Amino acid sequence: MLVIEDRDRPLVTVVTPFHNTAEHLDECIESVLAQSYRNLEYILQDNASHDGASEIAQRWAANDARIRYCRLDRLIPQIPNYNLALTRMSPASVYTKVVQADDWIYPECLQQMVELGERSPRIGLISSYLLIGDSVWSDAPPRRQAILPGREVARLHLLQQLFLFGSPTTVMVRSDVARARRPFYREGRLHEDTEACYEILRDWDFGFVPQVLSYSRVASDSTYGRMQSFDTQILDKLIALRRYGPEFLSASEFETRVAEIERRYHRRLARAFVSAQPRAYWQFQKRGLATQGLRISPAKLARGLGRELLSLLACPQELVGIAASWARRLHK
């Protein structure tokens, strides 16, 4: 592995905000310190941990001068903790990257992203492929270009089944972009990280490295794992479309796409109802919709239920399984 030692190269700030992540924190920190790109500062933001994670972070900080360990003695919500960590970057920082405490990054991650960022001062957001569990994930840009206009990327996300942002661990931002956003992640959003990407792309270009550079954990206790059973992707698409569609799409594009996504969303809700999803599922949907002043449409849900029941009649084995799910729920 080629190690980039040149202190004249841009300073990269890496931040890992954490709370009680002792099980995975060693692996996360080790991956950052093993980067081929060495000109970095590493901020470990401890949100009042009490499971041994604090001691792990302090041990690493004692052995590497690039680490700044910051501890809060009182627990605060996750997003304010992330935002606080991002305010701690050095004034000399040129690029900033979050690495979540249950994730890790490949040794060439920072080097590859910085090299792309240095190709144009207009690049504000950089992404790549990522590994989720044992599967390579993320779409590829529609054209074989490493750099795309930000507004074009936002339009493609809203109009197509395309997602280039990955998780917070996947992306890197120009530090001037992060400094200009206070707070960086808006509170009270469903997916604060995704919405930050849309907002950055209003004014900045997008860079994509066609390599796997990060890993996100899918275990049920990970950030990613906790979200996957709640149909979060289609809900996120609907909220993003409603919030950013009028800005990036024409009126006719917006109207057509909203009708399509709302139909698909309520069909997904119908399947969730038929399969006896728990109360937490519906609470999650309501909270997400409320961030954009939306609610579940009873009429659209009823139409979705009709379509779903018709399809189930053609598949008796699946119908038996769903009946069993309802029986288990009713007997709890």
C-alpha atoms as a printed R data frame, in Angstrom:
    type eleno elety resid chain resno       x       y       z
1   ATOM     1    CA   MET     A     1   0.000   0.000   0.000
2   ATOM     2    CA   LEU     A     2   1.385   3.416  -0.995
3   ATOM     3    CA   VAL     A     3   1.392   5.755   2.007
4   ATOM     4    CA   ILE     A     4   0.826   9.447   1.252
5   ATOM     5    CA   GLU     A     5   2.906  11.365   3.823
6   ATOM     6    CA   ASP     A     6   3.147  14.810   2.149
7   ATOM     7    CA   ARG     A     7   2.057  17.394   4.707
8   ATOM     8    CA   ASP     A     8   1.527  19.899   1.887
9   ATOM     9    CA   ARG     A     9  -1.450  17.881   0.695
10  ATOM    10    CA   PRO     A    10  -4.963  18.952   1.805
11  ATOM    11    CA   LEU     A    11  -5.834  18.266   5.421
12  ATOM    12    CA   VAL     A    12  -8.742  15.837   5.823
13  ATOM    13    CA   THR     A    13 -10.930  15.888   8.926
14  ATOM    14    CA   VAL     A    14 -12.468  12.540   9.841
15  ATOM    15    CA   VAL     A    15 -15.150  12.511  12.543
16  ATOM    16    CA   THR     A    16 -16.620   9.534  14.383
17  ATOM    17    CA   PRO     A    17 -19.477  10.506  16.711
18  ATOM    18    CA   PHE     A    18 -20.392   7.598  18.987
19  ATOM    19    CA   HIS     A    19 -22.458   6.438  21.943
20  ATOM    20    CA   ASN     A    20 -21.989   2.967  23.440
21  ATOM    21    CA   THR     A    21 -20.368   1.361  20.385
22  ATOM    22    CA   ALA     A    22 -17.626  -0.588  22.145
23  ATOM    23    CA   GLU     A    23 -18.281  -3.727  20.083
24  ATOM    24    CA   HIS     A    24 -17.265  -2.128  16.780
25  ATOM    25    CA   LEU     A    25 -15.294   1.018  17.680
26  ATOM    26    CA   ASP     A    26 -11.821  -0.565  17.572
27  ATOM    27    CA   GLU     A    27 -12.381  -1.738  13.997
28  ATOM    28    CA   CYS     A    28 -13.703   1.672  12.944
29  ATOM    29    CA   ILE     A    29 -10.806   3.647  14.429
30  ATOM    30    CA   GLU     A    30  -8.205   1.228  13.131
31  ATOM    31    CA   SER     A    31  -9.539   1.608   9.582
32  ATOM    32    CA   VAL     A    32  -9.155   5.398   9.737
33  ATOM    33    CA   LEU     A    33  -5.638   5.288  11.127
34  ATOM    34    CA   ALA     A    34  -4.631   2.672   8.509
35  ATOM    35    CA   GLN     A    35  -5.335   5.066   5.627
36  ATOM    36    CA   SER     A    36  -2.679   5.415   2.944
37  ATOM    37    CA   TYR     A    37  -3.434   9.147   3.083
38  ATOM    38    CA   ARG     A    38  -1.774  10.350   6.291
39  ATOM    39    CA   ASN     A    39  -2.485  14.094   6.441
40  ATOM    40    CA   LEU     A    40  -5.607  13.830   8.536
41  ATOM    41    CA   GLU     A    41  -7.041  14.821  11.857
42  ATOM    42    CA   TYR     A    42  -9.437  12.454  13.585
43  ATOM    43    CA   ILE     A    43 -12.153  13.668  15.940
44  ATOM    44    CA   LEU     A    44 -13.713  11.077  18.252
45  ATOM    45    CA   GLN     A    45 -16.900  12.598  19.678
46  ATOM    46    CA   ASP     A    46 -18.030  10.571  22.698
47  ATOM    47    CA   ASN     A    47 -21.696  11.103  23.530
48  ATOM    48    CA   ALA     A    48 -21.629  10.051  27.210
49  ATOM    49    CA   SER     A    49 -20.767   6.395  26.536
50  ATOM    50    CA   HIS     A    50 -20.741   3.952  29.436
51  ATOM    51    CA   ASP     A    51 -20.093   0.571  27.803
52  ATOM    52    CA   GLY     A    52 -16.296   0.760  27.489
53  ATOM    53    CA   ALA     A    53 -16.260   2.758  24.242
54  ATOM    54    CA   SER     A    54 -14.798   5.775  26.058
55  ATOM    55    CA   GLU     A    55 -11.800   3.763  27.221
56  ATOM    56    CA   ILE     A    56 -11.251   2.380  23.718
57  ATOM    57    CA   ALA     A    57 -11.247   5.871  22.195
58  ATOM    58    CA   GLN     A    58  -8.940   7.246  24.901
59  ATOM    59    CA   ARG     A    59  -6.477   4.406  24.363
60  ATOM    60    CA   TRP     A    60  -6.237   5.161  20.636
61  ATOM    61    CA   ALA     A    61  -5.969   8.919  21.269
62  ATOM    62    CA   ALA     A    62  -3.057   8.398  23.657
63  ATOM    63    CA   ASN     A    63  -1.063   6.703  20.888
64  ATOM    64    CA   ASP     A    64  -1.751   8.924  17.861
65  ATOM    65    CA   ALA     A    65  -1.361  12.700  17.916
66  ATOM    66    CA   ARG     A    66  -3.796  13.089  15.020
67  ATOM    67    CA   ILE     A    67  -6.717  12.075  17.261
68  ATOM    68    CA   ARG     A    68  -8.747  14.543  19.316
69  ATOM    69    CA   TYR     A    69 -10.982  12.835  21.852
70  ATOM    70    CA   CYS     A    70 -13.964  14.914  23.003
71  ATOM    71    CA   ARG     A    71 -16.419  13.647  25.600
72  ATOM    72    CA   LEU     A    72 -19.862  14.843  26.626
73  ATOM    73    CA   ASP     A    73 -20.812  13.951  30.192
74  ATOM    74    CA   ARG     A    74 -24.531  14.310  29.417
75  ATOM    75    CA   LEU     A    75 -26.213  12.356  26.628
76  ATOM    76    CA   ILE     A    76 -27.602  14.470  23.781
77  ATOM    77    CA   PRO     A    77 -29.593  13.290  20.708
78  ATOM    78    CA   GLN     A    78 -27.661  11.646  17.882
79  ATOM    79    CA   ILE     A    79 -27.950  14.390  15.265
80  ATOM    80    CA   PRO     A    80 -26.818  17.223  17.570
81  ATOM    81    CA   ASN     A    81 -23.853  15.028  18.509
82  ATOM    82    CA   TYR     A    82 -22.942  14.600  14.827
83  ATOM    83    CA   ASN     A    83 -23.309  18.334  14.246
84  ATOM    84    CA   LEU     A    84 -21.142  19.158  17.249
85  ATOM    85    CA   ALA     A    85 -18.408  16.801  16.022
86  ATOM    86    CA   LEU     A    86 -18.387  18.535  12.637
87  ATOM    87    CA   THR     A    87 -17.849  21.961  14.233
88  ATOM    88    CA   ARG     A    88 -14.584  20.751  15.756
89  ATOM    89    CA   MET     A    89 -12.681  20.592  12.442
90  ATOM    90    CA   SER     A    90  -9.452  22.541  12.116
91  ATOM    91    CA   PRO     A    91  -9.573  25.879  10.237
92  ATOM    92    CA   ALA     A    92  -7.005  24.324   7.890
93  ATOM    93    CA   SER     A    93  -9.258  21.402   6.967
94  ATOM    94    CA   VAL     A    94 -10.002  21.072   3.235
95  ATOM    95    CA   TYR     A    95 -12.150  17.911   3.196
96  ATOM    96    CA   THR     A    96 -14.385  16.369   5.859
97  ATOM    97    CA   LYS     A    97 -15.605  12.808   6.212
98  ATOM    98    CA   VAL     A    98 -17.898  11.131   8.734
99  ATOM    99    CA   VAL     A    99 -17.096   7.504   9.550
100 ATOM   100    CA   GLN     A   100 -19.886   6.069  11.687
101 ATOM   101    CA   ALA     A   101 -18.766   4.050  14.672
102 ATOM   102    CA   ASP     A   102 -20.246   0.740  13.472
103 ATOM   103    CA   ASP     A   103 -18.729   1.139   9.966
104 ATOM   104    CA   TRP     A   104 -15.211   1.231   8.554
105 ATOM   105    CA   ILE     A   105 -13.355   2.459   5.464
106 ATOM   106    CA   TYR     A   106 -10.874   0.812   3.101
107 ATOM   107    CA   PRO     A   107  -7.191   1.913   3.224
108 ATOM   108    CA   GLU     A   108  -7.382   3.853  -0.075
109 ATOM   109    CA   CYS     A   109 -10.622   5.667   0.769
110 ATOM   110    CA   LEU     A   110  -9.303   9.111   1.678
111 ATOM   111    CA   GLN     A   111  -6.604   9.063  -0.978
112 ATOM   112    CA   GLN     A   112  -9.031   8.222  -3.801
113 ATOM   113    CA   MET     A   113 -11.592  10.796  -2.691
114 ATOM   114    CA   VAL     A   114  -9.087  13.610  -2.212
115 ATOM   115    CA   GLU     A   115  -7.505  12.938  -5.607
116 ATOM   116    CA   LEU     A   116 -10.923  13.287  -7.232
117 ATOM   117    CA   GLY     A   117 -11.801  16.390  -5.203
118 ATOM   118    CA   GLU     A   118  -8.584  18.075  -6.284
119 ATOM   119    CA   ARG     A   119  -9.564  17.753  -9.937
120 ATOM   120    CA   SER     A   120 -12.045  20.620  -9.607
121 ATOM   121    CA   PRO     A   121 -12.691  23.266  -6.930
122 ATOM   122    CA   ARG     A   122 -16.382  23.023  -7.866
123 ATOM   123    CA   ILE     A   123 -16.758  19.526  -6.369
124 ATOM   124    CA   GLY     A   124 -18.552  19.841  -3.040
125 ATOM   125    CA   LEU     A   125 -19.690  16.237  -2.517
126 ATOM   126    CA   ILE     A   126 -17.849  12.989  -3.304
127 ATOM   127    CA   SER     A   127 -19.242   9.449  -3.117
128 ATOM   128    CA   SER     A   128 -18.333   5.892  -4.158
129 ATOM   129    CA   TYR     A   129 -19.518   2.320  -4.105
130 ATOM   130    CA   LEU     A   130 -19.828   0.730  -0.681
131 ATOM   131    CA   LEU     A   131 -20.078  -2.718   0.823
132 ATOM   132    CA   ILE     A   132 -23.172  -3.419   2.922
133 ATOM   133    CA   GLY     A   133 -22.801  -6.756   4.650
134 ATOM   134    CA   ASP     A   134 -21.520  -8.998   1.872
135 ATOM   135    CA   SER     A   135 -23.085  -7.066  -1.026
136 ATOM   136    CA   VAL     A   136 -21.601  -4.244  -3.096
137 ATOM   137    CA   TRP     A   137 -24.162  -1.468  -3.114
138 ATOM   138    CA   SER     A   138 -24.816   1.918  -4.724
139 ATOM   139    CA   ASP     A   139 -25.823   2.799  -8.217
140 ATOM   140    CA   ALA     A   140 -23.417   4.031 -10.847
141 ATOM   141    CA   PRO     A   141 -23.704   7.431 -12.510
142 ATOM   142    CA   PRO     A   142 -25.573   7.152 -15.813
143 ATOM   143    CA   ARG     A   143 -22.595   8.444 -17.751
144 ATOM   144    CA   ARG     A   144 -19.003   7.309 -17.411
145 ATOM   145    CA   GLN     A   145 -17.949  10.577 -15.811
146 ATOM   146    CA   ALA     A   146 -16.270  11.075 -12.460
147 ATOM   147    CA   ILE     A   147 -17.633  14.622 -12.139
148 ATOM   148    CA   LEU     A   148 -21.243  15.659 -12.764
149 ATOM   149    CA   PRO     A   149 -23.177  18.892 -12.237
150 ATOM   150    CA   GLY     A   150 -24.837  18.732  -8.839
151 ATOM   151    CA   ARG     A   151 -28.264  19.791 -10.056
152 ATOM   152    CA   GLU     A   152 -28.197  17.069 -12.714
153 ATOM   153    CA   VAL     A   153 -27.448  14.444 -10.053
154 ATOM   154    CA   ALA     A   154 -30.304  15.737  -7.877
155 ATOM   155    CA   ARG     A   155 -32.697  15.534 -10.847
156 ATOM   156    CA   LEU     A   156 -31.626  11.964 -11.625
157 ATOM   157    CA   HIS     A   157 -32.230  10.936  -8.014
158 ATOM   158    CA   LEU     A   158 -35.714  12.387  -8.067
159 ATOM   159    CA   LEU     A   159 -36.717  11.065 -11.493
160 ATOM   160    CA   GLN     A   160 -35.135   7.603 -11.508
161 ATOM   161    CA   GLN     A   161 -34.428   4.620  -9.265
162 ATOM   162    CA   LEU     A   162 -30.988   6.020  -8.568
163 ATOM   163    CA   PHE     A   163 -29.136   6.547  -5.298
164 ATOM   164    CA   LEU     A   164 -25.483   7.595  -5.273
165 ATOM   165    CA   PHE     A   165 -25.124   8.915  -1.733
166 ATOM   166    CA   GLY     A   166 -24.913   5.694   0.280
167 ATOM   167    CA   SER     A   167 -24.668   6.290   4.046
168 ATOM   168    CA   PRO     A   168 -22.928   9.103   5.969
169 ATOM   169    CA   THR     A   169 -19.796   6.922   5.946
170 ATOM   170    CA   THR     A   170 -19.867   6.765   2.137
171 ATOM   171    CA   VAL     A   171 -19.510  10.452   1.309
172 ATOM   172    CA   MET     A   172 -16.890  13.162   1.710
173 ATOM   173    CA   VAL     A   173 -17.640  16.884   1.606
174 ATOM   174    CA   ARG     A   174 -15.478  19.912   1.000
175 ATOM   175    CA   SER     A   175 -14.864  21.476   4.407
176 ATOM   176    CA   ASP     A   176 -15.958  24.928   3.236
177 ATOM   177    CA   VAL     A   177 -19.322  23.351   2.416
178 ATOM   178    CA   ALA     A   178 -19.542  21.868   5.910
179 ATOM   179    CA   ARG     A   179 -18.575  25.173   7.522
180 ATOM   180    CA   ALA     A   180 -21.278  27.011   5.582
181 ATOM   181    CA   ARG     A   181 -23.972  24.631   6.873
182 ATOM   182    CA   ARG     A   182 -24.736  25.299  10.537
183 ATOM   183    CA   PRO     A   183 -26.033  22.888  11.567
184 ATOM   184    CA   PHE     A   184 -24.721  20.504   8.935
185 ATOM   185    CA   TYR     A   185 -27.566  18.011   9.435
186 ATOM   186    CA   ARG     A   186 -31.016  19.557   9.809
187 ATOM   187    CA   GLU     A   187 -32.829  18.219  12.842
188 ATOM   188    CA   GLY     A   188 -36.328  16.810  12.536
189 ATOM   189    CA   ARG     A   189 -35.754  15.135   9.161
190 ATOM   190    CA   LEU     A   190 -36.211  11.459   8.305
191 ATOM   191    CA   HIS     A   191 -32.804  11.024   6.616
192 ATOM   192    CA   GLU     A   192 -30.759  14.070   7.528
193 ATOM   193    CA   ASP     A   193 -27.745  12.825   5.571
194 ATOM   194    CA   THR     A   194 -29.630  12.329   2.293
195 ATOM   195    CA   GLU     A   195 -31.307  15.715   2.530
196 ATOM   196    CA   ALA     A   196 -27.948  17.390   3.217
197 ATOM   197    CA   CYS     A   197 -26.722  15.910  -0.079
198 ATOM   198    CA   TYR     A   198 -29.635  17.375  -2.033
199 ATOM   199    CA   GLU     A   199 -29.016  20.779  -0.494
200 ATOM   200    CA   ILE     A   200 -25.282  20.707  -1.236
201 ATOM   201    CA   LEU     A   201 -25.995  19.798  -4.866
202 ATOM   202    CA   ARG     A   202 -27.927  23.021  -5.361
203 ATOM   203    CA   ASP     A   203 -24.634  24.870  -5.668
204 ATOM   204    CA   TRP     A   204 -21.844  22.303  -6.005
205 ATOM   205    CA   ASP     A   205 -20.746  19.599  -8.425
206 ATOM   206    CA   PHE     A   206 -20.723  15.899  -7.566
207 ATOM   207    CA   GLY     A   207 -17.772  13.510  -7.763
208 ATOM   208    CA   PHE     A   208 -17.997   9.714  -7.873
209 ATOM   209    CA   VAL     A   209 -15.154   7.223  -7.336
210 ATOM   210    CA   PRO     A   210 -16.107   3.903  -9.026
211 ATOM   211    CA   GLN     A   211 -14.527   1.764  -6.303
212 ATOM   212    CA   VAL     A   212 -15.706   0.197  -3.055
213 ATOM   213    CA   LEU     A   213 -14.294   2.496  -0.369
214 ATOM   214    CA   SER     A   214 -16.456   1.949   2.720
215 ATOM   215    CA   TYR     A   215 -18.301  -0.727   4.662
216 ATOM   216    CA   SER     A   216 -21.648  -0.401   6.444
217 ATOM   217    CA   ARG     A   217 -22.781  -3.017   8.914
218 ATOM   218    CA   VAL     A   218 -26.191  -4.710   8.486
219 ATOM   219    CA   ALA     A   219 -26.483  -6.316  11.929
220 ATOM   220    CA   SER     A   220 -29.770  -5.587  13.663
221 ATOM   221    CA   ASP     A   221 -27.990  -3.377  16.217
222 ATOM   222    CA   SER     A   222 -26.297  -1.190  13.567
223 ATOM   223    CA   THR     A   223 -27.627   2.131  12.300
224 ATOM   224    CA   TYR     A   224 -28.302   0.656   8.867
225 ATOM   225    CA   GLY     A   225 -29.765  -2.576  10.192
226 ATOM   226    CA   ARG     A   226 -32.290  -0.854  12.431
227 ATOM   227    CA   MET     A   227 -33.794   0.989   9.444
228 ATOM   228    CA   GLN     A   228 -34.208  -1.753   6.873
229 ATOM   229    CA   SER     A   229 -37.424  -3.392   8.051
230 ATOM   230    CA   PHE     A   230 -39.428  -0.163   7.806
231 ATOM   231    CA   ASP     A   231 -39.569   0.389   3.996
232 ATOM   232    CA   THR     A   232 -37.379   3.397   4.529
233 ATOM   233    CA   GLN     A   233 -36.217   3.769   0.908
234 ATOM   234    CA   ILE     A   234 -39.610   4.398  -0.680
235 ATOM   235    CA   LEU     A   235 -40.586   6.734   2.171
236 ATOM   236    CA   ASP     A   236 -37.323   8.625   1.735
237 ATOM   237    CA   LYS     A   237 -37.971   8.917  -2.014
238 ATOM   238    CA   LEU     A   238 -41.436  10.356  -1.424
239 ATOM   239    CA   ILE     A   239 -40.236  12.902   1.150
240 ATOM   240    CA   ALA     A   240 -37.279  14.011  -0.988
241 ATOM   241    CA   LEU     A   241 -39.531  14.375  -4.012
242 ATOM   242    CA   ARG     A   242 -42.034  16.494  -2.124
243 ATOM   243    CA   ARG     A   243 -39.340  18.661  -0.540
244 ATOM   244    CA   TYR     A   244 -36.895  19.116  -3.420
245 ATOM   245    CA   GLY     A   245 -38.881  18.242  -6.542
246 ATOM   246    CA   PRO     A   246 -40.274  21.747  -7.108
247 ATOM   247    CA   GLU     A   247 -36.707  23.082  -7.042
248 ATOM   248    CA   PHE     A   248 -35.050  20.607  -9.407
249 ATOM   249    CA   LEU     A   249 -37.913  19.419 -11.684
250 ATOM   250    CA   SER     A   250 -40.305  21.063 -14.100
251 ATOM   251    CA   ALA     A   251 -43.948  21.323 -13.004
252 ATOM   252    CA   SER     A   252 -45.021  18.479 -15.294
253 ATOM   253    CA   GLU     A   253 -42.114  16.243 -14.224
254 ATOM   254    CA   PHE     A   254 -42.951  16.879 -10.584
255 ATOM   255    CA   GLU     A   255 -46.656  16.137 -10.966
256 ATOM   256    CA   THR     A   256 -46.074  12.910 -12.882
257 ATOM   257    CA   ARG     A   257 -43.376  11.641 -10.537
258 ATOM   258    CA   VAL     A   258 -45.333  12.439  -7.360
259 ATOM   259    CA   ALA     A   259 -48.343  10.489  -8.630
260 ATOM   260    CA   GLU     A   260 -46.126   7.490  -9.442
261 ATOM   261    CA   ILE     A   261 -44.225   7.447  -6.129
262 ATOM   262    CA   GLU     A   262 -47.346   7.992  -4.013
263 ATOM   263    CA   ARG     A   263 -49.024   5.043  -5.783
264 ATOM   264    CA   ARG     A   264 -46.004   2.824  -5.152
265 ATOM   265    CA   TYR     A   265 -45.708   4.011  -1.563
266 ATOM   266    CA   HIS     A   266 -49.313   3.251  -0.656
267 ATOM   267    CA   ARG     A   267 -49.021  -0.146  -2.352
268 ATOM   268    CA   ARG     A   268 -46.044  -0.846  -0.077
269 ATOM   269    CA   LEU     A   269 -48.097   0.250   2.920
270 ATOM   270    CA   ALA     A   270 -50.861  -2.109   1.805
271 ATOM   271    CA   ARG     A   271 -48.417  -5.004   1.803
272 ATOM   272    CA   ALA     A   272 -47.208  -3.961   5.247
273 ATOM   273    CA   PHE     A   273 -50.790  -3.980   6.521
274 ATOM   274    CA   VAL     A   274 -51.567  -7.356   4.988
275 ATOM   275    CA   SER     A   275 -48.380  -8.851   6.432
276 ATOM   276    CA   ALA     A   276 -49.213  -7.543   9.938
277 ATOM   277    CA   GLN     A   277 -46.266  -5.181  10.400
278 ATOM   278    CA   PRO     A   278 -45.957  -4.079  14.054
279 ATOM   279    CA   ARG     A   279 -46.986  -0.748  15.492
280 ATOM   280    CA   ALA     A   280 -43.379   0.532  15.331
281 ATOM   281    CA   TYR     A   281 -43.538   0.297  11.525
282 ATOM   282    CA   TRP     A   282 -46.585   2.573  11.358
283 ATOM   283    CA   GLN     A   283 -45.171   4.990  13.896
284 ATOM   284    CA   PHE     A   284 -42.034   5.283  11.782
285 ATOM   285    CA   GLN     A   285 -44.091   6.002   8.659
286 ATOM   286    CA   LYS     A   286 -46.168   8.658  10.416
287 ATOM   287    CA   ARG     A   287 -43.097  10.377  11.879
288 ATOM   288    CA   GLY     A   288 -41.363  10.392   8.514
289 ATOM   289    CA   LEU     A   289 -44.374  11.781   6.646
290 ATOM   290    CA   ALA     A   290 -44.881  14.440   9.315
291 ATOM   291    CA   THR     A   291 -41.441  15.911   8.574
292 ATOM   292    CA   GLN     A   292 -42.899  17.085   5.262
293 ATOM   293    CA   GLY     A   293 -46.424  17.777   6.534
294 ATOM   294    CA   LEU     A   294 -47.746  14.610   4.883
295 ATOM   295    CA   ARG     A   295 -49.967  11.767   6.083
296 ATOM   296    CA   ILE     A   296 -51.133   8.376   4.853
297 ATOM   297    CA   SER     A   297 -54.022   8.719   2.391
298 ATOM   298    CA   PRO     A   298 -56.859   6.332   3.375
299 ATOM   299    CA   ALA     A   299 -58.211   6.327  -0.202
300 ATOM   300    CA   LYS     A   300 -54.823   5.501  -1.751
301 ATOM   301    CA   LEU     A   301 -54.167   2.879   0.916
302 ATOM   302    CA   ALA     A   302 -57.553   1.268   0.170
303 ATOM   303    CA   ARG     A   303 -56.719   1.100  -3.535
304 ATOM   304    CA   GLY     A   304 -53.352  -0.415  -2.693
305 ATOM   305    CA   LEU     A   305 -55.021  -2.992  -0.468
306 ATOM   306    CA   GLY     A   306 -57.360  -3.981  -3.286
307 ATOM   307    CA   ARG     A   307 -54.437  -4.570  -5.647
308 ATOM   308    CA   GLU     A   308 -52.473  -6.410  -2.978
309 ATOM   309    CA   LEU     A   309 -55.337  -8.756  -2.094
310 ATOM   310    CA   LEU     A   310 -55.935  -9.573  -5.754
311 ATOM   311    CA   SER     A   311 -52.297 -10.519  -6.199
312 ATOM   312    CA   LEU     A   312 -52.369 -12.653  -3.039
313 ATOM   313    CA   LEU     A   313 -55.355 -14.631  -4.286
314 ATOM   314    CA   ALA     A   314 -53.142 -15.831  -7.099
315 ATOM   315    CA   CYS     A   315 -50.548 -17.102  -4.582
316 ATOM   316    CA   PRO     A   316 -52.235 -19.350  -1.940
317 ATOM   317    CA   GLN     A   317 -48.973 -20.282  -0.210
318 ATOM   318    CA   GLU     A   318 -48.144 -16.655   0.505
319 ATOM   319    CA   LEU     A   319 -51.697 -16.108   1.729
320 ATOM   320    CA   VAL     A   320 -51.261 -18.928   4.253
321 ATOM   321    CA   GLY     A   321 -48.059 -17.313   5.547
322 ATOM   322    CA   ILE     A   322 -49.760 -13.948   5.967
323 ATOM   323    CA   ALA     A   323 -52.651 -15.548   7.836
324 ATOM   324    CA   ALA     A   324 -50.128 -17.082  10.225
325 ATOM   325    CA   SER     A   325 -48.509 -13.654  10.773
326 ATOM   326    CA   TRP     A   326 -51.864 -12.151  11.714
327 ATOM   327    CA   ALA     A   327 -52.607 -15.053  14.049
328 ATOM   328    CA   ARG     A   328 -49.315 -14.525  15.885
329 ATOM   329    CA   ARG     A   329 -49.947 -10.808  16.182
330 ATOM   330    CA   LEU     A   330 -53.488 -11.216  17.493
331 ATOM   331    CA   HIS     A   331 -52.347 -13.686  20.160
332 ATOM   332    CA   LYS     A   332 -49.606 -11.447  21.564
